[in-house]
Amino acid sequence: METETLKESKRYFSKLGFQLVLIAFAMIAVQLLSSIAVSAIAPGLSENYSLYFLANMLPLYILGIPAILLLTKSKTVSPAEEHRMSIGQWLIAFCISYSLMYVSNMIGLWITQIIGRIKGSAVENVIQEVALDLNPWAAMLCMVILAPIFEELVFRKFIIDRTAKYGEGTAILVSALSFALFHGNLNQFAYAFSLGLFWGFIYIKTRKIKYTICIHMVINFMGSVLSILLMRSGFIQELSTLSNPDDMNSVLTLISEHAAGIILYLVYLLLIFIFVITGIVLFFLNRKKMHLSAGEVVIPKGQRFRTVILNVGMILNIIFWGVQIITQLFH
């Protein structure tokens, strides 16, 4: 690659980094203005966490989704051939996604536990705390419907459509890294990155964002709404308040009183086990089919990191979200 073309590529990725930072600042501005407006108009709303959460988040999605839709229709992005996924292929993709999420989440939790021991206090799991405080319907609207649409449009369609010309691997990596950083905490970074890689692969091969949106929605549903319902079930609540968990009589009484709930909980755990094992097996059976194509503009191997990541825009984006992650770790 000629030096001038390499510089143009670096400027291109720097511009993309600045765009991602601008999107982040726009999100913060909308949420800040929403919070100020809610406090001024309905100060008592803060007493209802779910309504307060919705009042702060809905403006972001109401404004953000149409804005991103306009950006993703940019005429400067060359059209790509679309491919359909069968129901069977989608189910395979979901199982692989779930197993990636589960395994990488365990890794993320393990890392945060080590950091917690080093700093002398546990690392807060922000998303878990938010989900448990929310009404299931509020979680369904924001976490299961709106968030996946917004995030897939930004981190799959917007980024990959603009970077695929530099190679599918490069586009997927930038997409996954940006997606992981966007979550702003280490608890989610590991599984957001692994899911970002796989969902980026699905999108770049199909160019149909609806497939990753649907998988994202189901994953979030299982991780938020179902988790909320299970954690608030009578069995879990009473089990957590047992004065002596080793007292078999108390445990047996609890089991007899909540037999139906316990069966549902065990079925849920069984489904998780099936999804994880099936996904791991399917991943290894299909890994050889997951090939990536070179783009129209080929960046030499020794220059890729320097060109794609070591530029002003991308560095600024990494620093911005890196500060959020570090702050959350030591909060």
C-alpha positions in Angstrom: 0.0 0.0 0.0 1.3 3.5 -0.9 2.1 5.8 2.0 -0.5 8.3 1.0 -3.3 5.7 0.8 -2.2 4.4 4.3 -2.5 7.9 5.6 -6.0 8.3 4.1 -7.0 5.0 5.7 -5.7 6.2 9.1 -7.6 9.5 8.7 -10.7 7.5 7.8 -10.6 5.4 11.0 -9.8 8.5 13.0 -12.9 10.2 11.7 -14.9 7.1 12.6 -13.5 7.3 16.2 -14.5 11.0 16.4 -18.0 10.0 15.2 -18.3 7.4 18.0 -17.2 10.0 20.6 -19.8 12.4 19.3 -22.5 9.7 19.5 -21.4 9.1 23.1 -21.5 12.8 24.0 -24.9 13.2 22.3 -26.2 10.3 24.4 -24.9 11.8 27.6 -26.4 15.2 26.7 -29.8 13.7 26.0 -29.8 11.8 29.2 -28.6 14.8 31.2 -31.3 17.1 29.7 -33.9 14.3 30.3 -32.8 14.1 34.0 -33.0 17.9 34.4 -36.4 18.0 32.7 -37.8 15.2 34.8 -36.5 16.7 38.0 -38.1 20.1 37.1 -41.5 18.8 35.8 -42.1 15.8 38.0 -39.6 15.8 41.0 -41.6 13.1 42.8 -41.0 10.7 39.9 -37.6 9.7 41.3 -39.4 7.8 44.1 -40.5 5.3 41.4 -37.2 3.9 40.1 -38.8 2.2 37.0 -40.7 5.3 35.9 -37.7 7.5 36.5 -35.5 5.1 34.5 -37.9 5.1 31.6 -38.2 8.9 31.7 -34.5 9.2 31.4 -33.9 6.5 28.8 -36.8 6.8 26.4 -35.8 10.2 25.0 -32.4 8.7 24.2 -34.0 5.9 22.1 -36.7 8.0 20.7 -34.2 10.5 19.3 -31.3 8.1 18.9 -32.8 5.4 16.8 -34.2 7.7 14.0 -30.9 9.6 14.0 -28.8 6.4 13.6 -31.3 5.1 10.9 -30.5 8.3 8.9 -26.8 7.9 9.4 -26.9 4.2 8.3 -28.6 5.3 5.0 -25.6 7.3 4.0 -25.1 7.3 0.2 -21.3 7.2 0.8 -21.5 3.5 1.9 -21.3 1.1 -1.0 -24.1 -1.4 -1.1 -23.4 -5.0 -0.2 -25.0 -8.3 -1.3 -27.6 -9.5 1.2 -28.0 -13.2 2.3 -30.9 -14.8 4.1 -30.6 -17.1 7.2 -32.8 -20.1 7.6 -34.6 -20.7 10.9 -32.2 -23.5 11.5 -29.2 -21.3 10.9 -30.6 -18.6 13.2 -31.1 -21.2 16.0 -27.5 -22.3 15.6 -26.4 -18.7 15.8 -28.5 -18.1 18.9 -27.0 -21.2 20.7 -23.5 -20.2 19.8 -24.2 -16.6 21.0 -25.6 -17.8 24.3 -22.6 -20.1 24.9 -20.2 -17.3 24.1 -22.1 -15.0 26.4 -22.1 -17.5 29.2 -18.5 -18.6 29.0 -17.1 -15.1 28.5 -19.3 -13.7 31.3 -17.7 -16.3 33.7 -14.3 -15.0 32.6 -15.4 -11.4 33.1 -16.7 -12.2 36.6 -13.5 -14.1 37.4 -11.4 -11.1 36.4 -13.5 -8.6 38.4 -13.3 -10.9 41.5 -9.5 -10.8 41.2 -9.6 -7.0 40.9 -12.0 -6.9 43.9 -9.6 -8.9 46.0 -6.7 -6.6 45.0 -8.5 -3.4 45.9 -10.2 -4.9 49.0 -13.8 -4.5 48.0 -16.1 -6.2 45.5 -16.5 -4.6 42.0 -20.1 -3.5 41.6 -22.1 -5.3 38.9 -23.9 -2.2 37.7 -26.2 -3.8 35.0 -27.3 -6.5 37.5 -28.2 -3.9 40.1 -30.2 -1.8 37.5 -32.0 -4.9 36.2 -33.0 -6.1 39.7 -34.4 -2.6 40.6 -36.5 -2.4 37.5 -40.1 -3.4 36.9 -40.0 -6.3 34.4 -42.1 -4.3 31.9 -39.6 -1.4 32.1 -36.8 -3.9 31.6 -38.6 -5.4 28.6 -39.1 -2.1 26.9 -35.6 -0.7 27.4 -33.3 -3.7 27.7 -35.1 -6.2 25.4 -36.6 -4.0 22.7 -35.1 -0.6 22.4 -31.4 -1.2 23.5 -30.8 -4.1 21.0 -32.2 -2.0 18.1 -30.1 1.0 19.0 -26.9 -0.9 19.7 -27.1 -3.1 16.6 -27.7 -0.1 14.4 -24.7 1.7 15.8 -22.2 -1.1 16.5 -23.0 -3.5 13.6 -24.6 -1.6 10.8 -23.1 1.9 11.2 -19.5 0.7 11.9 -19.3 -2.4 9.7 -20.9 -0.7 6.7 -18.2 1.9 6.9 -15.2 -0.3 7.5 -15.9 -3.5 5.6 -14.0 -2.1 2.6 -10.8 -2.6 4.7 -11.6 -6.3 5.2 -14.2 -8.2 7.1 -11.8 -9.1 10.0 -10.9 -5.4 10.5 -14.6 -4.3 10.4 -15.7 -7.0 12.9 -12.8 -6.2 15.3 -13.5 -2.5 15.3 -17.3 -3.2 15.8 -16.7 -5.6 18.7 -14.2 -3.4 20.5 -16.4 -0.4 20.2 -19.4 -2.4 21.4 -17.5 -3.7 24.4 -16.2 -0.3 25.4 -19.6 1.2 25.1 -20.9 -0.8 28.0 -18.6 1.2 30.3 -17.9 -1.5 32.8 -15.6 -4.5 33.0 -18.4 -6.9 34.1 -19.9 -6.7 30.6 -16.7 -6.0 28.6 -15.7 -9.6 28.1 -19.0 -11.0 26.9 -19.9 -7.8 24.9 -16.6 -8.2 23.0 -17.1 -12.0 22.3 -20.7 -11.4 21.2 -19.7 -8.4 19.2 -17.2 -10.5 17.2 -19.8 -13.2 16.5 -22.7 -10.8 15.7 -20.3 -8.8 13.5 -19.6 -12.0 11.6 -23.3 -12.7 11.2 -24.1 -9.2 10.0 -21.1 -8.9 7.6 -22.1 -12.2 6.0 -25.9 -11.5 5.7 -26.0 -7.7 5.7 -29.4 -8.0 7.4 -29.4 -6.3 10.7 -32.7 -7.9 11.8 -30.9 -11.2 12.5 -28.5 -9.8 15.1 -31.3 -7.6 16.6 -33.4 -10.6 17.2 -30.6 -12.6 18.8 -29.7 -9.6 20.9 -33.3 -9.3 22.1 -33.6 -12.9 23.1 -30.2 -12.8 24.9 -31.2 -9.7 26.8 -34.6 -11.1 27.6 -33.1 -14.1 29.3 -30.5 -12.0 31.1 -32.8 -9.3 32.3 -36.6 -10.0 32.4 -36.3 -13.7 33.2 -33.5 -13.0 35.8 -35.7 -10.4 37.4 -38.7 -12.7 37.7 -36.6 -15.5 39.1 -34.8 -13.4 41.6 -38.1 -12.0 42.8 -39.8 -15.4 43.0 -41.0 -16.5 46.5 -38.6 -19.4 46.6 -35.5 -17.3 46.0 -36.7 -14.5 48.4 -37.4 -16.9 51.2 -34.3 -18.9 50.6 -32.2 -15.8 51.0 -33.8 -14.9 54.3 -33.5 -18.4 55.9 -31.8 -17.9 59.3 -30.2 -21.3 59.1 -29.8 -22.7 55.5 -28.4 -25.9 56.9 -31.7 -26.7 58.7 -33.1 -29.5 56.5 -36.6 -29.1 58.0 -36.7 -25.4 57.0 -35.4 -26.2 53.5 -37.9 -29.1 53.0 -40.8 -26.9 54.2 -39.7 -24.2 51.7 -39.5 -26.8 48.9 -43.0 -28.1 49.6 -44.5 -24.6 49.7 -42.8 -23.5 46.4 -42.7 -26.8 44.4 -44.0 -25.2 41.2 -41.6 -22.3 41.3 -38.7 -24.7 42.1 -39.6 -26.8 39.1 -39.7 -23.8 36.8 -36.3 -22.6 38.2 -34.8 -26.1 37.6 -36.2 -26.1 34.0 -34.6 -22.7 33.4 -31.2 -24.0 34.7 -31.6 -27.0 32.5 -32.3 -24.8 29.4 -29.2 -22.7 30.2 -27.1 -25.9 30.4 -28.5 -27.2 27.1 -28.0 -23.8 25.3 -24.4 -23.6 26.6 -23.3 -27.1 25.7 -25.1 -27.1 22.4 -23.6 -23.7 21.5 -20.1 -24.9 22.3 -20.5 -28.1 20.2 -22.0 -26.1 17.3 -19.3 -23.5 17.4 -16.5 -26.1 17.0 -18.5 -28.0 14.3 -19.0 -24.7 12.3 -15.7 -22.9 13.0 -14.1 -23.9 9.8 -17.0 -22.4 7.8 -16.3 -19.0 9.5 -13.9 -17.5 6.9 -13.3 -13.8 6.4 -12.7 -12.0 3.2 -10.2 -9.3 2.4 -11.6 -5.9 1.5 -11.2 -3.5 -1.4 -8.4 -1.7 0.5 -5.9 -4.1 2.0 -3.8 -2.7 4.9 -0.4 -4.5 5.3 -0.2 -6.8 8.3 2.5 -4.7 10.1 0.5 -1.5 9.6 -3.1 -2.6 10.7 -3.0 -1.8 14.4 -1.2 1.5 13.8 -3.7 2.5 11.1 -6.9 1.3 12.6 -6.4 1.9 16.3 -3.4 4.2 16.8 -5.1 7.4 15.4 -6.4 10.4 17.2 -10.2 9.6 16.9 -9.9 6.0 18.0 -7.5 6.7 20.8 -9.9 9.4 22.1 -12.8 7.0 21.9 -10.8 4.3 23.8 -9.7 6.8 26.5 -13.3 8.1 26.9 -14.8 4.7 27.6 -11.6 3.4 29.3 -12.1 6.2 32.0 -15.7 5.0 32.5 -14.5 1.4 33.0 -11.8 2.3 35.4 -14.0 4.6 37.4 -16.6 1.9 37.7 -14.0 -0.6 38.9 -12.9 1.6 41.8 -16.3 3.2 42.6 
